[in-house]
Amino acid sequence: MTALACLCTCPDAATAARIAEALVGERLAACVNVLPGVGSVYRWQGRVERAEEVLLVIKTVRARLDALTARVVQLHPYELPEVVAVDLAGGLPDYLAWIEDATRTGADA
């Protein structure tokens, strides 16, 4: 099992809550932290932009990453939503096992 933390910025709290609830409800994520008040500076279509966003920190496993990414794309209002995944090199073993358990589907659940 490889646990991941995925980052995704959202334009507002309502969008962030909707995506977070869907991902956890559909077992694509074990947990999603919703962090408001994130200031972003980025280049988009040749211009430097600034925005206040809400950051999602999504805990999942590698086996669910493709489905999670596809679902975020379906739910997200941005033309190109941020979905980046970082391997969790370590952590409390029971917590990492909980991530795996919470993202099981079908007969494995």
N, CA, C and O atoms as a printed pandas DataFrame, in Angstrom:
     atom_number atom_name residue_name chain_id  residue_number  x_coord  y_coord  z_coord
0              1         N          MET        A               1    0.847   -1.176    0.000
1              2        CA          MET        A               1    0.000    0.000    0.000
2              3         C          MET        A               1    0.887    1.232    0.000
3              4         O          MET        A               1    1.835    1.323    0.781
4              5         N          THR        A               2    0.585    2.164   -0.863
5              6        CA          THR        A               2    1.289    3.430   -0.878
6              7         C          THR        A               2    0.283    4.536   -0.600
7              8         O          THR        A               2   -0.595    4.812   -1.418
8              9         N          ALA        A               3    0.416    5.161    0.550
9             10        CA          ALA        A               3   -0.455    6.275    0.906
10            11         C          ALA        A               3    0.046    7.530    0.202
11            12         O          ALA        A               3    1.248    7.728    0.027
12            13         N          LEU        A               4   -0.904    8.371   -0.197
13            14        CA          LEU        A               4   -0.607    9.614   -0.894
14            15         C          LEU        A               4   -1.322   10.766   -0.219
15            16         O          LEU        A               4   -2.366   10.587    0.408
16            17         N          ALA        A               5   -0.753   11.942   -0.352
17            18        CA          ALA        A               5   -1.447   13.184   -0.034
18            19         C          ALA        A               5   -1.581   13.937   -1.349
19            20         O          ALA        A               5   -0.582   14.231   -2.005
20            21         N          CYS        A               6   -2.796   14.243   -1.728
21            22        CA          CYS        A               6   -3.049   14.975   -2.970
22            23         C          CYS        A               6   -3.467   16.390   -2.616
23            24         O          CYS        A               6   -4.205   16.615   -1.657
24            25         N          LEU        A               7   -2.987   17.334   -3.400
25            26        CA          LEU        A               7   -3.331   18.734   -3.207
26            27         C          LEU        A               7   -4.230   19.188   -4.343
27            28         O          LEU        A               7   -4.012   18.849   -5.506
28            29         N          CYS        A               8   -5.246   19.963   -3.982
29            30        CA          CYS        A               8   -6.180   20.495   -4.972
30            31         C          CYS        A               8   -6.697   21.834   -4.460
31            32         O          CYS        A               8   -7.230   21.911   -3.353
32            33         N          THR        A               9   -6.545   22.883   -5.253
33            34        CA          THR        A               9   -7.091   24.175   -4.867
34            35         C          THR        A               9   -8.477   24.352   -5.481
35            36         O          THR        A               9   -8.767   23.869   -6.576
36            37         N          CYS        A              10   -9.322   25.064   -4.732
37            38        CA          CYS        A              10  -10.701   25.325   -5.151
38            39         C          CYS        A              10  -10.982   26.822   -5.048
39            40         O          CYS        A              10  -10.339   27.521   -4.265
40            41         N          PRO        A              11  -11.942   27.317   -5.835
41            42        CA          PRO        A              11  -12.193   28.754   -5.840
42            43         C          PRO        A              11  -12.921   29.266   -4.608
43            44         O          PRO        A              11  -12.859   30.459   -4.310
44            45         N          ASP        A              12  -13.620   28.376   -3.875
45            46        CA          ASP        A              12  -14.411   28.838   -2.733
46            47         C          ASP        A              12  -14.731   27.664   -1.803
47            48         O          ASP        A              12  -14.516   26.501   -2.144
48            49         N          ALA        A              13  -15.249   28.003   -0.624
49            50        CA          ALA        A              13  -15.540   26.987    0.397
50            51         C          ALA        A              13  -16.626   26.008   -0.035
51            52         O          ALA        A              13  -16.546   24.822    0.287
52            53         N          ALA        A              14  -17.631   26.480   -0.752
53            54        CA          ALA        A              14  -18.721   25.599   -1.171
54            55         C          ALA        A              14  -18.216   24.533   -2.146
55            56         O          ALA        A              14  -18.572   23.360   -2.034
56            57         N          THR        A              15  -17.394   24.949   -3.093
57            58        CA          THR        A              15  -16.823   23.987   -4.045
58            59         C          THR        A              15  -15.927   22.997   -3.320
59            60         O          THR        A              15  -15.990   21.794   -3.574
60            61         N          ALA        A              16  -15.092   23.499   -2.417
61            62        CA          ALA        A              16  -14.184   22.628   -1.667
62            63         C          ALA        A              16  -14.960   21.601   -0.853
63            64         O          ALA        A              16  -14.598   20.424   -0.836
64            65         N          ALA        A              17  -16.020   22.028   -0.180
65            66        CA          ALA        A              17  -16.819   21.109    0.633
66            67         C          ALA        A              17  -17.500   20.057   -0.232
67            68         O          ALA        A              17  -17.547   18.883    0.137
68            69         N          ARG        A              18  -18.025   20.469   -1.374
69            70        CA          ARG        A              18  -18.707   19.537   -2.271
70            71         C          ARG        A              18  -17.746   18.463   -2.780
71            72         O          ARG        A              18  -18.088   17.281   -2.807
72            73         N          ILE        A              19  -16.551   18.874   -3.180
73            74        CA          ILE        A              19  -15.564   17.920   -3.680
74            75         C          ILE        A              19  -15.081   17.009   -2.556
75            76         O          ILE        A              19  -14.984   15.795   -2.737
76            77         N          ALA        A              20  -14.780   17.587   -1.401
77            78        CA          ALA        A              20  -14.303   16.793   -0.265
78            79         C          ALA        A              20  -15.327   15.734    0.136
79            80         O          ALA        A              20  -14.974   14.573    0.341
80            81         N          GLU        A              21  -16.573   16.124    0.246
81            82        CA          GLU        A              21  -17.619   15.181    0.646
82            83         C          GLU        A              21  -17.810   14.082   -0.391
83            84         O          GLU        A              21  -18.023   12.925   -0.028
84            85         N          ALA        A              22  -17.739   14.418   -1.654
85            86        CA          ALA        A              22  -17.874   13.406   -2.702
86            87         C          ALA        A              22  -16.724   12.403   -2.642
87            88         O          ALA        A              22  -16.949   11.196   -2.730
88            89         N          LEU        A              23  -15.502   12.893   -2.494
89            90        CA          LEU        A              23  -14.336   12.001   -2.494
90            91         C          LEU        A              23  -14.367   11.034   -1.314
91            92         O          LEU        A              23  -14.079    9.847   -1.473
92            93         N          VAL        A              24  -14.715   11.536   -0.137
93            94        CA          VAL        A              24  -14.800   10.662    1.037
94            95         C          VAL        A              24  -16.019    9.742    0.917
95            96         O          VAL        A              24  -15.925    8.550    1.208
96            97         N          GLY        A              25  -17.147   10.283    0.495
97            98        CA          GLY        A              25  -18.365    9.488    0.355
98            99         C          GLY        A              25  -18.223    8.351   -0.635
99           100         O          GLY        A              25  -18.820    7.289   -0.460
100          101         N          GLU        A              26  -17.436    8.568   -1.674
101          102        CA          GLU        A              26  -17.229    7.549   -2.709
102          103         C          GLU        A              26  -15.993    6.680   -2.449
103          104         O          GLU        A              26  -15.585    5.898   -3.308
104          105         N          ARG        A              27  -15.402    6.824   -1.258
105          106        CA          ARG        A              27  -14.238    6.034   -0.824
106          107         C          ARG        A              27  -13.006    6.259   -1.714
107          108         O          ARG        A              27  -12.121    5.407   -1.786
108          109         N          LEU        A              28  -12.962    7.399   -2.379
109          110        CA          LEU        A              28  -11.778    7.757   -3.148
110          111         C          LEU        A              28  -10.725    8.374   -2.235
111          112         O          LEU        A              28   -9.544    8.409   -2.581
112          113         N          ALA        A              29  -11.143    8.850   -1.092
113          114        CA          ALA        A              29  -10.256    9.437   -0.094
114          115         C          ALA        A              29  -10.692    8.982    1.285
115          116         O          ALA        A              29  -11.878    8.772    1.539
116          117         N          ALA        A              30   -9.720    8.833    2.171
117          118        CA          ALA        A              30  -10.017    8.502    3.562
118          119         C          ALA        A              30  -10.389    9.765    4.335
119          120         O          ALA        A              30  -11.228    9.738    5.236
120          121         N          CYS        A              31   -9.748   10.862    3.965
121          122        CA          CYS        A              31   -9.912   12.120    4.686
122          123         C          CYS        A              31   -9.529   13.253    3.752
123          124         O          CYS        A              31   -8.631   13.110    2.923
124          125         N          VAL        A              32  -10.211   14.372    3.890
125          126        CA          VAL        A              32   -9.835   15.579    3.153
126          127         C          VAL        A              32   -9.813   16.740    4.133
127          128         O          VAL        A              32  -10.828   17.055    4.755
128          129         N          ASN        A              33   -8.662   17.371    4.268
129          130        CA          ASN        A              33   -8.568   18.592    5.059
130          131         C          ASN        A              33   -8.908   19.758    4.151
131          132         O          ASN        A              33   -8.439   19.820    3.015
132          133         N          VAL        A              34   -9.720   20.681    4.643
133          134        CA          VAL        A              34  -10.151   21.848    3.884
134          135         C          VAL        A              34   -9.529   23.073    4.551
135          136         O          VAL        A              34   -9.884   23.430    5.675
136          137         N          LEU        A              35   -8.594   23.709    3.842
137          138        CA          LEU        A              35   -7.843   24.827    4.399
138          139         C          LEU        A              35   -8.202   26.120    3.668
139          140         O          LEU        A              35   -7.764   26.328    2.537
140          141         N          PRO        A              36   -8.994   26.991    4.299
141          142        CA          PRO        A              36   -9.376   28.247    3.652
142          143         C          PRO        A              36   -8.249   29.278    3.705
143          144         O          PRO        A              36   -7.270   29.119    4.433
144          145         N          GLY        A              37   -8.412   30.317    2.929
145          146        CA          GLY        A              37   -7.513   31.461    3.003
146          147         C          GLY        A              37   -6.145   31.255    2.393
147          148         O          GLY        A              37   -5.167   31.839    2.861
148          149         N          VAL        A              38   -6.056   30.441    1.364
149          150        CA          VAL        A              38   -4.782   30.196    0.698
150          151         C          VAL        A              38   -4.631   31.218   -0.429
151          152         O          VAL        A              38   -5.463   31.289   -1.333
152          153         N          GLY        A              39   -3.570   31.999   -0.362
153          154        CA          GLY        A              39   -3.288   32.948   -1.427
154          155         C          GLY        A              39   -2.444   32.273   -2.497
155          156         O          GLY        A              39   -1.389   31.716   -2.195
156          157         N          SER        A              40   -2.895   32.317   -3.734
157          158        CA          SER        A              40   -2.179   31.676   -4.837
158          159         C          SER        A              40   -1.729   32.720   -5.842
159          160         O          SER        A              40   -2.466   33.651   -6.169
160          161         N          VAL        A              41   -0.498   32.549   -6.329
161          162        CA          VAL        A              41    0.042   33.351   -7.424
162          163         C          VAL        A              41    0.496   32.352   -8.466
163          164         O          VAL        A              41    1.287   31.457   -8.169
164          165         N          TYR        A              42    0.000   32.498   -9.695
165          166        CA          TYR        A              42    0.278   31.500  -10.723
166          167         C          TYR        A              42    0.241   32.139  -12.105
167          168         O          TYR        A              42   -0.332   33.212  -12.296
168          169         N          ARG        A              43    0.855   31.466  -13.052
169          170        CA          ARG        A              43    0.831   31.926  -14.434
170          171         C          ARG        A              43   -0.278   31.166  -15.162
171          172         O          ARG        A              43   -0.319   29.936  -15.119
172          173         N          TRP        A              44   -1.172   31.888  -15.826
173          174        CA          TRP        A              44   -2.257   31.273  -16.578
174          175         C          TRP        A              44   -2.489   32.063  -17.843
175          176         O          TRP        A              44   -2.722   33.271  -17.804
176          177         N          GLN        A              45   -2.424   31.374  -18.961
177          178        CA          GLN        A              45   -2.648   31.960  -20.283
178          179         C          GLN        A              45   -1.805   33.219  -20.492
179          180         O          GLN        A              45   -2.290   34.246  -20.966
180          181         N          GLY        A              46   -0.521   33.104  -20.121
181          182        CA          GLY        A              46    0.440   34.161  -20.370
182          183         C          GLY        A              46    0.442   35.310  -19.379
183          184         O          GLY        A              46    1.196   36.269  -19.544
184          185         N          ARG        A              47   -0.385   35.227  -18.357
185          186        CA          ARG        A              47   -0.461   36.314  -17.370
186          187         C          ARG        A              47   -0.221   35.777  -15.974
187          188         O          ARG        A              47   -0.536   34.624  -15.678
188          189         N          VAL        A              48    0.340   36.620  -15.115
189          190        CA          VAL        A              48    0.473   36.279  -13.703
190          191         C          VAL        A              48   -0.844   36.642  -13.023
191          192         O          VAL        A              48   -1.304   37.781  -13.097
192          193         N          GLU        A              49   -1.433   35.662  -12.368
193          194        CA          GLU        A              49   -2.734   35.829  -11.698
194          195         C          GLU        A              49   -2.555   35.679  -10.200
195          196         O          GLU        A              49   -1.593   35.068   -9.735
196          197         N          ARG        A              50   -3.482   36.235   -9.457
197          198        CA          ARG        A              50   -3.548   36.087   -8.004
198          199         C          ARG        A              50   -4.972   35.719   -7.637
199          200         O          ARG        A              50   -5.930   36.234   -8.213
200          201         N          ALA        A              51   -5.101   34.812   -6.662
201          202        CA          ALA        A              51   -6.443   34.409   -6.228
202          203         C          ALA        A              51   -6.411   33.942   -4.785
203          204         O          ALA        A              51   -5.406   33.407   -4.315
204          205         N          GLU        A              52   -7.509   34.147   -4.091
205          206        CA          GLU        A              52   -7.731   33.538   -2.785
206          207         C          GLU        A              52   -8.451   32.222   -3.053
207          208         O          GLU        A              52   -9.496   32.199   -3.705
208          209         N          GLU        A              53   -7.894   31.139   -2.555
209          210        CA          GLU        A              53   -8.450   29.818   -2.823
210          211         C          GLU        A              53   -8.580   29.033   -1.524
211          212         O          GLU        A              53   -8.143   29.469   -0.460
212          213         N          VAL        A              54   -9.190   27.870   -1.646
213          214        CA          VAL        A              54   -9.319   26.913   -0.553
214          215         C          VAL        A              54   -8.530   25.682   -0.972
215          216         O          VAL        A              54   -8.734   25.150   -2.064
216          217         N          LEU        A              55   -7.631   25.229   -0.110
217          218        CA          LEU        A              55   -6.788   24.086   -0.424
218          219         C          LEU        A              55   -7.349   22.810    0.184
219          220         O          LEU        A              55   -7.680   22.759    1.369
220          221         N          LEU        A              56   -7.450   21.779   -0.652
221          222        CA          LEU        A              56   -7.805   20.451   -0.164
222          223         C          LEU        A              56   -6.528   19.634   -0.035
223          224         O          LEU        A              56   -5.708   19.606   -0.952
224          225         N          VAL        A              57   -6.360   18.967    1.106
225          226        CA          VAL        A              57   -5.290   17.995    1.312
226          227         C          VAL        A              57   -5.998   16.649    1.440
227          228         O          VAL        A              57   -6.644   16.362    2.448
228          229         N          ILE        A              58   -5.863   15.846    0.413
229          230        CA          ILE        A              58   -6.650   14.622    0.251
230          231         C          ILE        A              58   -5.764   13.421    0.543
231          232         O          ILE        A              58   -4.734   13.240   -0.106
232          233         N          LYS        A              59   -6.157   12.592    1.520
233          234        CA          LYS        A              59   -5.404   11.375    1.823
234          235         C          LYS        A              59   -6.061   10.192    1.130
235          236         O          LYS        A              59   -7.255    9.940    1.293
236          237         N          THR        A              60   -5.253    9.464    0.349
237          238        CA          THR        A              60   -5.747    8.335   -0.426
238          239         C          THR        A              60   -4.623    7.319   -0.601
239          240         O          THR        A              60   -3.573    7.420    0.033
240          241         N          VAL        A              61   -4.857    6.349   -1.463
241          242        CA          VAL        A              61   -3.831    5.356   -1.803
242          243         C          VAL        A              61   -3.605    5.399   -3.312
243          244         O          VAL        A              61   -4.467    5.836   -4.075
244          245         N          ARG        A              62   -2.431    4.938   -3.722
245          246        CA          ARG        A              62   -2.052    4.989   -5.139
246          247         C          ARG        A              62   -3.097    4.305   -6.028
247          248         O          ARG        A              62   -3.389    4.793   -7.120
248          249         N          ALA        A              63   -3.655    3.196   -5.577
249          250        CA          ALA        A              63   -4.617    2.440   -6.387
250          251         C          ALA        A              63   -5.882    3.240   -6.686
251          252         O          ALA        A              63   -6.593    2.909   -7.635
252          253         N          ARG        A              64   -6.183    4.269   -5.919
253          254        CA          ARG        A              64   -7.395    5.071   -6.125
254          255         C          ARG        A              64   -7.103    6.399   -6.827
255          256         O          ARG        A              64   -8.028    7.160   -7.108
256          257         N          LEU        A              65   -5.818    6.689   -7.117
257          258        CA          LEU        A              65   -5.444    8.002   -7.643
258          259         C          LEU        A              65   -6.089    8.319   -8.987
259          260         O          LEU        A              65   -6.581    9.433   -9.169
260          261         N          ASP        A              66   -6.106    7.395   -9.923
261          262        CA          ASP        A              66   -6.699    7.688  -11.240
262          263         C          ASP        A              66   -8.186    7.994  -11.116
263          264         O          ASP        A              66   -8.676    8.938  -11.736
264          265         N          ALA        A              67   -8.902    7.214  -10.327
265          266        CA          ALA        A              67  -10.336    7.454  -10.142
266          267         C          ALA        A              67  -10.576    8.764   -9.408
267          268         O          ALA        A              67  -11.503    9.503   -9.742
268          269         N          LEU        A              68   -9.749    9.058   -8.410
269          270        CA          LEU        A              68   -9.862   10.313   -7.674
270          271         C          LEU        A              68   -9.639   11.500   -8.616
271          272         O          LEU        A              68  -10.400   12.468   -8.599
272          273         N          THR        A              69   -8.602   11.417   -9.424
273          274        CA          THR        A              69   -8.297   12.504  -10.364
274          275         C          THR        A              69   -9.451   12.723  -11.338
275          276         O          THR        A              69   -9.846   13.862  -11.589
276          277         N          ALA        A              70   -9.983   11.654  -11.878
277          278        CA          ALA        A              70  -11.105   11.768  -12.815
278          279         C          ALA        A              70  -12.317   12.399  -12.143
279          280         O          ALA        A              70  -13.017   13.207  -12.754
280          281         N          ARG        A              71  -12.564   12.038  -10.902
281          282        CA          ARG        A              71  -13.729   12.586  -10.188
282          283         C          ARG        A              71  -13.539   14.069   -9.894
283          284         O          ARG        A              71  -14.483   14.850  -10.014
284          285         N          VAL        A              72  -12.331   14.460   -9.512
285          286        CA          VAL        A              72  -12.069   15.883   -9.284
286          287         C          VAL        A              72  -12.310   16.663  -10.570
287          288         O          VAL        A              72  -12.937   17.722  -10.540
288          289         N          VAL        A              73  -11.824   16.160  -11.688
289          290        CA          VAL        A              73  -12.031   16.837  -12.972
290          291         C          VAL        A              73  -13.526   16.985  -13.265
291          292         O          VAL        A              73  -13.953   18.019  -13.778
292          293         N          GLN        A              74  -14.319   15.965  -12.946
293          294        CA          GLN        A              74  -15.775   16.039  -13.170
294          295         C          GLN        A              74  -16.433   17.101  -12.303
295          296         O          GLN        A              74  -17.332   17.808  -12.759
296          297         N          LEU        A              75  -15.994   17.218  -11.065
297          298        CA          LEU        A              75  -16.665   18.082  -10.091
298          299         C          LEU        A              75  -16.146   19.518  -10.065
299          300         O          LEU        A              75  -16.837   20.415   -9.583
300          301         N          HIS        A              76  -14.953   19.739  -10.572
301          302        CA          HIS        A              76  -14.258   21.016  -10.387
302          303         C          HIS        A              76  -14.649   22.027  -11.458
303          304         O          HIS        A              76  -14.779   21.669  -12.628
304          305         N          PRO        A              77  -14.839   23.293  -11.067
305          306        CA          PRO        A              77  -15.200   24.307  -12.061
306          307         C          PRO        A              77  -14.027   24.843  -12.880
307          308         O          PRO        A              77  -14.242   25.456  -13.925
308          309         N          TYR        A              78  -12.791   24.626  -12.427
309          310        CA          TYR        A              78  -11.647   25.146  -13.175
310          311         C          TYR        A              78  -11.453   24.365  -14.476
311          312         O          TYR        A              78  -11.717   23.164  -14.545
312          313         N          GLU        A              79  -10.994   25.062  -15.482
313          314        CA          GLU        A              79  -10.661   24.425  -16.757
314          315         C          GLU        A              79   -9.536   23.397  -16.575
315          316         O          GLU        A              79   -9.532   22.345  -17.215
316          317         N          LEU        A              80   -8.591   23.716  -15.699
317          318        CA          LEU        A              80   -7.454   22.841  -15.429
318          319         C          LEU        A              80   -7.243   22.782  -13.912
319          320         O          LEU        A              80   -6.424   23.528  -13.375
320          321         N          PRO        A              81   -7.974   21.903  -13.220
321          322        CA          PRO        A              81   -7.822   21.843  -11.762
322          323         C          PRO        A              81   -6.472   21.264  -11.349
323          324         O          PRO        A              81   -5.904   20.412  -12.033
324          325         N          GLU        A              82   -5.983   21.741  -10.229
325          326        CA          GLU        A              82   -4.751   21.208   -9.643
326          327         C          GLU        A              82   -5.062   19.876   -8.965
327          328         O          GLU        A              82   -5.913   19.801   -8.079
328          329         N          VAL        A              83   -4.372   18.848   -9.384
329          330        CA          VAL        A              83   -4.380   17.564   -8.675
330          331         C          VAL        A              83   -2.944   17.065   -8.736
331          332         O          VAL        A              83   -2.493   16.565   -9.766
332          333         N          VAL        A              84   -2.237   17.206   -7.631
333          334        CA          VAL        A              84   -0.874   16.704   -7.549
334          335         C          VAL        A              84   -0.794   15.768   -6.353
335          336         O          VAL        A              84   -1.380   16.032   -5.303
336          337         N          ALA        A              85   -0.069   14.680   -6.521
337          338        CA          ALA        A              85    0.022   13.665   -5.475
338          339         C          ALA        A              85    1.457   13.545   -4.987
339          340         O          ALA        A              85    2.404   13.589   -5.772
340          341         N          VAL        A              86    1.597   13.395   -3.691
341          342        CA          VAL        A              86    2.893   13.244   -3.048
342          343         C          VAL        A              86    2.873   11.932   -2.261
343          344         O          VAL        A              86    1.964   11.695   -1.467
344          345         N          ASP        A              87    3.873   11.085   -2.484
345          346        CA          ASP        A              87    3.985    9.855   -1.698
346          347         C          ASP        A              87    4.241   10.203   -0.244
347          348         O          ASP        A              87    5.036   11.091    0.065
348          349         N          LEU        A              88    3.560    9.496    0.643
349          350        CA          LEU        A              88    3.832    9.639    2.067
350          351         C          LEU        A              88    4.915    8.625    2.422
351          352         O          LEU        A              88    4.667    7.420    2.437
352          353         N          ALA        A              89    6.101    9.114    2.701
353          354        CA          ALA        A              89    7.254    8.252    2.945
354          355         C          ALA        A              89    7.131    7.486    4.258
355          356         O          ALA        A              89    7.787    6.462    4.449
356          357         N          GLY        A              90    6.309    7.973    5.143
357          358        CA          GLY        A              90    6.151    7.319    6.433
358          359         C          GLY        A              90    5.014    7.959    7.182
359          360         O          GLY        A              90    4.330    8.851    6.681
360          361         N          GLY        A              91    4.828    7.484    8.395
361          362        CA          GLY        A              91    3.767    8.008    9.235
362          363         C          GLY        A              91    3.389    6.983   10.276
363          364         O          GLY        A              91    3.941    5.883   10.304
364          365         N          LEU        A              92    2.464    7.332   11.118
365          366        CA          LEU        A              92    1.964    6.423   12.137
366          367         C          LEU        A              92    1.364    5.206   11.440
367          368         O          LEU        A              92    0.408    5.360   10.680
368          369         N          PRO        A              93    1.886    4.012   11.668
369          370        CA          PRO        A              93    1.409    2.835   10.933
370          371         C          PRO        A              93   -0.105    2.625   11.012
371          372         O          PRO        A              93   -0.730    2.262   10.015
372          373         N          ASP        A              94   -0.694    2.846   12.177
373          374        CA          ASP        A              94   -2.144    2.660   12.295
374          375         C          ASP        A              94   -2.909    3.674   11.450
375          376         O          ASP        A              94   -3.960    3.346   10.898
376          377         N          TYR        A              95   -2.401    4.898   11.340
377          378        CA          TYR        A              95   -3.049    5.910   10.510
378          379         C          TYR        A              95   -2.952    5.530    9.034
379          380         O          TYR        A              95   -3.929    5.644    8.295
380          381         N          LEU        A              96   -1.784    5.082    8.613
381          382        CA          LEU        A              96   -1.601    4.670    7.216
382          383         C          LEU        A              96   -2.497    3.475    6.890
383          384         O          LEU        A              96   -3.044    3.398    5.790
384          385         N          ALA        A              97   -2.652    2.547    7.832
385          386        CA          ALA        A              97   -3.549    1.404    7.627
386          387         C          ALA        A              97   -4.996    1.877    7.539
387          388         O          ALA        A              97   -5.782    1.317    6.775
388          389         N          TRP        A              98   -5.355    2.899    8.309
389          390        CA          TRP        A              98   -6.713    3.443    8.253
390          391         C          TRP        A              98   -6.992    4.057    6.879
391          392         O          TRP        A              98   -8.090    3.895    6.346
392          393         N          ILE        A              99   -6.014    4.758    6.301
393          394        CA          ILE        A              99   -6.196    5.304    4.960
394          395         C          ILE        A              99   -6.518    4.175    3.984
395          396         O          ILE        A              99   -7.446    4.284    3.183
396          397         N          GLU        A             100   -5.756    3.109    4.055
397          398        CA          GLU        A             100   -5.988    1.960    3.174
398          399         C          GLU        A             100   -7.381    1.375    3.391
399          400         O          GLU        A             100   -8.106    1.117    2.429
400          401         N          ASP        A             101   -7.749    1.171    4.633
401          402        CA          ASP        A             101   -9.044    0.585    4.952
402          403         C          ASP        A             101  -10.203    1.489    4.490
403          404         O          ASP        A             101  -11.198    0.999    3.956
404          405         N          ALA        A             102  -10.069    2.780    4.693
405          406        CA          ALA        A             102  -11.147    3.715    4.366
406          407         C          ALA        A             102  -11.346    3.904    2.866
407          408         O          ALA        A             102  -12.377    4.430    2.447
408          409         N          THR        A             103  -10.382    3.487    2.051
409          410        CA          THR        A             103  -10.508    3.642    0.605
410          411         C          THR        A             103  -10.774    2.320   -0.098
411          412         O          THR        A             103  -10.764    2.260   -1.327
412          413         N          ARG        A             104  -11.011    1.261    0.667
413          414        CA          ARG        A             104  -11.341   -0.039    0.047
414          415         C          ARG        A             104  -12.733    0.013   -0.557
415          416         O          ARG        A             104  -13.624    0.692   -0.048
416          417         N          THR        A             105  -12.902   -0.709   -1.639
417          418        CA          THR        A             105  -14.205   -0.753   -2.306
418          419         C          THR        A             105  -14.612   -2.197   -2.557
419          420         O          THR        A             105  -13.803   -3.115   -2.423
420          421         N          GLY        A             106  -15.865   -2.385   -2.922
421          422        CA          GLY        A             106  -16.371   -3.704   -3.332
422          423         C          GLY        A             106  -16.224   -4.755   -2.258
423          424         O          GLY        A             106  -16.488   -4.502   -1.082
424          425         N          ALA        A             107  -15.800   -5.937   -2.669
425          426        CA          ALA        A             107  -15.679   -7.072   -1.758
426          427         C          ALA        A             107  -14.617   -6.852   -0.702
427          428         O          ALA        A             107  -14.646   -7.490    0.350
428          429         N          ASP        A             108  -13.655   -5.933   -0.975
429          430        CA          ASP        A             108  -12.581   -5.677   -0.018
430          431         C          ASP        A             108  -13.026   -4.776    1.129
431          432         O          ASP        A             108  -12.352   -4.705    2.156
432          433         N          ALA        A             109  -14.164   -4.081    0.963
433          434        CA          ALA        A             109  -14.600   -3.096    1.975
434          435         C          ALA        A             109  -15.123   -3.751    3.218
435          436         O          ALA        A             109  -15.525   -3.062    4.156
